[in-house]
Structures are given as structure tokens and as C-alpha cells.
């Protein structure tokens, strides 16, 4: 794998014969990496020499399979600066997220670790170099499903508002009492200003008094 990377990506810094490395993808199958989601991996680094090593960075990238010099996506370059003494093993955590546009297509996937020894010599080892096919990841809710939920929520709110309006209308009808006009009562009227001869007592047979002219005319006729 290291020779393939050097041939297809051009001259790289050589790897040290006193460093052993490996990479483990912990939560996803490397041959079916989901796009748009985080894939986690662990990188093991063993110092089998007599000099100290300092692990500087770990990085990854997606390359065009027909030309590894063409970068499709660069992942984060993580800096560590961790000392690994002779006959020691150190483990590093790395995570990356392929872009959603890479789904259902084969690409070259490369990870490298850069380090140096106590004499100041720089090295770089290819951790992984292979062609993989990314799959569509379940990163979130589909657009149609999202709008369906929004529509259902709006319908539910509308039903609640209509139900409250109907209940309020029925309660207002039950609480309303009919009103009746009782008319004008005699006890509420001041009768003093009305001439007595124009008053007719209800239920009485008294007729209004005749005027003097009417009495005289009746006497002459008799």
C-alpha cells in the first residue's frame, strides 16, 4: 500500500523502519463508508527502535481514483505532538466525515501519519490507501417527510383552535338569559300634571264632567 501511494501521489517523505502503524475503523465498514456522518477510527503507532519518536499529525483525503494527485476532499489535519518512547505503543483518535456528494461513487481514500525522531529526521507513513465506495448516509430527515410533519402539525393546531371556538360558542349560548320588556308601570309615572277630567280610572264607570256649554244646550233642548 505504501508503494502504491508513493507511485500515484508522487514522491513522499519516507517511512521509518522503526515505526509500525495500523488503523482501525470503529463504527463503520471501510468499504461502505456513509457520507454526511462521522466515521471514527483509531491509529496505533509502535516505536520498535532505539530513538524517541514524536507523532506530529494525522490527516486524510479523498482522491480521484484515476489520478491520485487530484484531491476531491481533504479531511481535518489533527496535530498531536505526542512523544512515543522506544518499545512503546501509542493510540490516536481520528474522525472524518465524507461529503454527501460522494455517495454511490468509488474514490481513493488515503490516511497518513507524520512523525520525527529525536535526531530531527522527518517521516511519513501511509496508514490506509485503497479505493472505496461511499454510501448515502442517514444524516437527517428527508425533505418530503419534514414537510409532511409540518403539514400535520398545522392541521392539529387548526383542529384545536376550531374545537376551542366551538366550545366557547356553546358556553356563551347557555349562559345568555332571555330579557323581557315589562312596559311602563303606573307607579313609575307622575300623574299630578295631568288634568283630572282627562283621567280615566281603570275598571271605573265614571265619565268625564260635561262642560257648562254642553249642559246649557241640553237644558234648552229639554
GIKABEL-V995666 format. One record per residue. N is the residue number from 1. PHI is phi in radians with two decimals (NA if undefined). OMEGA is omega in radians with two decimals (999 if undefined). D_FIRST is the distance of its C-alpha to the first C-alpha in Angstrom with 2 decimals. Layout:
BEGIN
N & PHI & OMEGA & D_FIRST
N & PHI & OMEGA & D_FIRST
END
This chain:
BEGIN
1 & NA & 3.13 & 0.00
2 & -1.12 & 3.14 & 3.82
3 & -1.13 & 3.12 & 5.47
4 & -1.10 & 3.14 & 5.07
5 & -1.12 & -3.12 & 6.26
6 & -1.18 & -3.12 & 8.70
7 & -1.24 & -3.00 & 9.92
8 & -1.61 & -3.12 & 10.65
9 & -1.89 & 3.13 & 11.92
10 & 1.65 & -3.10 & 13.75
11 & -1.16 & 3.11 & 14.23
12 & -2.09 & 3.03 & 13.20
13 & -1.14 & -3.06 & 14.71
14 & -1.22 & 3.07 & 13.23
15 & -1.54 & 3.12 & 12.19
16 & -1.47 & 3.11 & 15.02
17 & -1.28 & -3.12 & 15.11
18 & -1.76 & 3.11 & 17.61
19 & -2.13 & 3.07 & 15.62
20 & -2.03 & -3.07 & 13.85
21 & -2.29 & 3.01 & 12.51
22 & -2.71 & -3.13 & 12.07
23 & -2.35 & -3.12 & 12.99
24 & -2.28 & 3.07 & 15.60
25 & -1.51 & -2.92 & 17.08
26 & -1.56 & -3.01 & 20.73
27 & -2.06 & -3.14 & 22.87
28 & -2.55 & 3.06 & 21.02
29 & -1.29 & -3.07 & 18.83
30 & -1.11 & 3.13 & 15.47
31 & -1.51 & 3.10 & 15.94
32 & -2.55 & -3.10 & 19.41
33 & -1.31 & -3.14 & 19.54
34 & -1.35 & 3.11 & 23.12
35 & -1.51 & 3.07 & 24.05
36 & 1.32 & 3.11 & 26.68
37 & -2.18 & -3.08 & 26.17
38 & -1.46 & 3.01 & 24.47
39 & -1.85 & -3.09 & 21.38
40 & -1.84 & 3.09 & 21.13
41 & -2.59 & 3.10 & 18.36
42 & -2.03 & -3.13 & 18.43
43 & -1.97 & 3.09 & 16.18
44 & -1.74 & -3.14 & 16.83
45 & -2.29 & -3.13 & 16.99
46 & -1.99 & 3.07 & 18.45
47 & -1.74 & -3.11 & 20.21
48 & -1.83 & -3.14 & 20.58
49 & -1.77 & -3.12 & 22.25
50 & -1.89 & -3.14 & 25.82
51 & -1.82 & 3.07 & 25.53
52 & -1.24 & 3.01 & 25.43
53 & -2.04 & 3.01 & 22.51
54 & -2.13 & 3.11 & 23.15
55 & -1.41 & -3.06 & 20.57
56 & -1.57 & -3.03 & 21.50
57 & -2.47 & 2.95 & 19.58
58 & -2.25 & -3.11 & 17.01
59 & -2.53 & 3.11 & 16.38
60 & -2.48 & -3.13 & 14.83
61 & -2.77 & 3.04 & 15.29
62 & -1.90 & -3.09 & 15.53
63 & -2.03 & 3.03 & 14.82
64 & -1.24 & -3.00 & 16.55
65 & -1.09 & -3.14 & 14.45
66 & -1.43 & -3.13 & 16.18
67 & -2.63 & -3.08 & 15.73
68 & -1.23 & 3.05 & 13.16
69 & -1.40 & -3.13 & 15.83
70 & -1.72 & -3.09 & 18.14
71 & -1.53 & 3.07 & 18.22
72 & -1.63 & 3.13 & 19.83
73 & -2.66 & 3.04 & 20.16
74 & -1.78 & 3.07 & 19.53
75 & -1.54 & -3.09 & 19.78
76 & -1.10 & 3.03 & 21.78
77 & -1.63 & -3.13 & 20.88
78 & -1.61 & 3.11 & 22.11
79 & -1.75 & -3.10 & 23.64
80 & -2.11 & -3.07 & 24.23
81 & 1.09 & -3.07 & 25.34
82 & -1.67 & 3.14 & 25.23
83 & -1.46 & 3.06 & 25.94
84 & -2.14 & -3.09 & 24.05
85 & -1.37 & 3.11 & 26.12
86 & -0.96 & 3.14 & 25.22
87 & 1.09 & 3.07 & 24.52
88 & -2.00 & 3.08 & 24.29
89 & -2.09 & 3.11 & 21.96
90 & -2.22 & -3.12 & 22.03
91 & -1.98 & -3.11 & 21.04
92 & -2.15 & 3.13 & 20.65
93 & -1.75 & 3.10 & 21.50
94 & -2.45 & 3.14 & 19.93
95 & -2.43 & -3.14 & 21.18
96 & -2.62 & -3.12 & 20.73
97 & -2.40 & 3.08 & 22.61
98 & -1.09 & -3.13 & 21.42
99 & -1.18 & -3.09 & 24.34
100 & -1.08 & -3.12 & 26.66
101 & -1.24 & -3.12 & 26.40
102 & -1.51 & -3.04 & 22.82
103 & -1.09 & 3.03 & 24.14
104 & 1.14 & 3.12 & 23.79
105 & -2.41 & 3.12 & 21.29
106 & -1.44 & 3.11 & 17.58
107 & -2.52 & 3.04 & 15.50
108 & -1.47 & -3.13 & 12.07
109 & -2.10 & -3.07 & 11.57
110 & -2.29 & 3.00 & 9.93
111 & -2.25 & -3.14 & 11.11
112 & -2.36 & 3.05 & 11.46
113 & -2.14 & 3.13 & 13.99
114 & -1.91 & -3.08 & 16.32
115 & -2.68 & -3.13 & 18.61
116 & -2.59 & 3.12 & 21.05
117 & -1.70 & -3.08 & 22.99
118 & -1.21 & 3.06 & 26.77
119 & -1.51 & 3.12 & 27.12
120 & 1.60 & 3.12 & 25.81
121 & -1.38 & -3.12 & 22.52
122 & -1.66 & -3.13 & 19.89
123 & -2.39 & 3.06 & 16.21
124 & -2.58 & -3.12 & 13.30
125 & -2.11 & 3.09 & 10.20
126 & -1.41 & -3.13 & 7.51
127 & -1.45 & -3.10 & 8.59
128 & -2.66 & 3.12 & 7.29
129 & -2.70 & -3.11 & 5.94
130 & -2.79 & 3.08 & 7.78
131 & -1.63 & -3.12 & 11.26
132 & -2.23 & 3.06 & 14.05
133 & -1.99 & 3.13 & 17.81
134 & -1.41 & 3.11 & 20.04
135 & -1.99 & -3.13 & 23.44
136 & -1.24 & -3.13 & 26.73
137 & -1.58 & 3.10 & 27.49
138 & -1.57 & -3.05 & 31.00
139 & -1.49 & -3.08 & 31.51
140 & -3.07 & -3.08 & 35.26
141 & -1.44 & 3.09 & 38.38
142 & -1.10 & -3.08 & 38.69
143 & -1.04 & -3.13 & 41.16
144 & -1.14 & 3.12 & 43.62
145 & -1.13 & 3.14 & 43.66
146 & -1.07 & -3.14 & 44.24
147 & -1.18 & 3.08 & 47.20
148 & -1.13 & 3.11 & 48.55
149 & -1.12 & 3.11 & 48.69
150 & -1.10 & 3.13 & 50.36
151 & -1.12 & 3.13 & 52.91
152 & -1.12 & 3.11 & 53.69
153 & -1.14 & 3.11 & 54.16
154 & -1.12 & 3.10 & 56.52
155 & -1.11 & 3.13 & 58.49
156 & -1.11 & 3.10 & 58.83
157 & -1.11 & 3.13 & 60.15
158 & -1.11 & 3.12 & 62.60
159 & -1.10 & 3.13 & 63.89
160 & -1.10 & 3.14 & 64.47
161 & -1.13 & 3.12 & 66.38
162 & -1.13 & 3.13 & 68.54
163 & -1.12 & 3.11 & 69.32
164 & -1.13 & 3.13 & 70.40
165 & -1.13 & 3.14 & 72.56
166 & -1.14 & 3.13 & 74.22
167 & -1.11 & 3.14 & 74.98
168 & -1.11 & 3.13 & 76.40
169 & -1.16 & 3.14 & 78.65
170 & -1.15 & 3.13 & 80.04
171 & -1.16 & 3.13 & 80.75
172 & -1.20 & 3.11 & 82.59
173 & -1.22 & -3.14 & 84.77
174 & -1.22 & -3.09 & 85.74
175 & -1.41 & -3.12 & 86.64
176 & -1.34 & 3.13 & 88.82
177 & -1.83 & 3.12 & 92.64
178 & -1.24 & 3.12 & 95.22
179 & -1.95 & -3.13 & 97.80
180 & -2.16 & 3.05 & 101.43
181 & -1.51 & -3.11 & 104.03
182 & -1.61 & -3.14 & 107.24
183 & 1.34 & -3.11 & 109.31
184 & -1.68 & 3.13 & 111.88
185 & -1.56 & -3.13 & 114.01
186 & -1.09 & -3.09 & 117.65
187 & -1.17 & -3.11 & 117.19
188 & -1.63 & -3.07 & 114.82
189 & -1.87 & 3.04 & 117.32
190 & -1.46 & -3.05 & 120.09
191 & -1.60 & -3.03 & 123.19
192 & -1.15 & -3.05 & 125.65
193 & -1.43 & -3.13 & 125.38
194 & -1.51 & 3.10 & 126.28
195 & -1.00 & -3.07 & 130.12
196 & -1.12 & -3.12 & 131.55
197 & -1.20 & 3.12 & 133.29
198 & -1.65 & -3.14 & 129.88
199 & -1.53 & 3.04 & 128.41
200 & -2.12 & -3.11 & 128.43
201 & -1.36 & -3.12 & 127.89
202 & -1.09 & 3.10 & 125.68
203 & 1.52 & -3.14 & 127.72
204 & -1.68 & -3.13 & 131.10
205 & -1.88 & -3.12 & 133.97
206 & -1.21 & 3.11 & 135.25
207 & -1.78 & -3.14 & 135.55
208 & -1.16 & -3.13 & 135.58
209 & -1.18 & 3.13 & 138.96
210 & -1.44 & 3.11 & 140.98
211 & -1.35 & 3.14 & 141.73
212 & -0.97 & -3.12 & 145.42
213 & -1.16 & -3.13 & 145.61
214 & -1.18 & 3.13 & 144.59
215 & -1.16 & 3.14 & 147.19
216 & -1.14 & -3.13 & 150.00
217 & -1.14 & 3.14 & 149.22
218 & -1.22 & 3.14 & 149.33
219 & -1.19 & 3.14 & 152.72
220 & -1.19 & -3.13 & 154.34
221 & -1.22 & -3.13 & 153.22
222 & -1.49 & 999 & 154.77
END
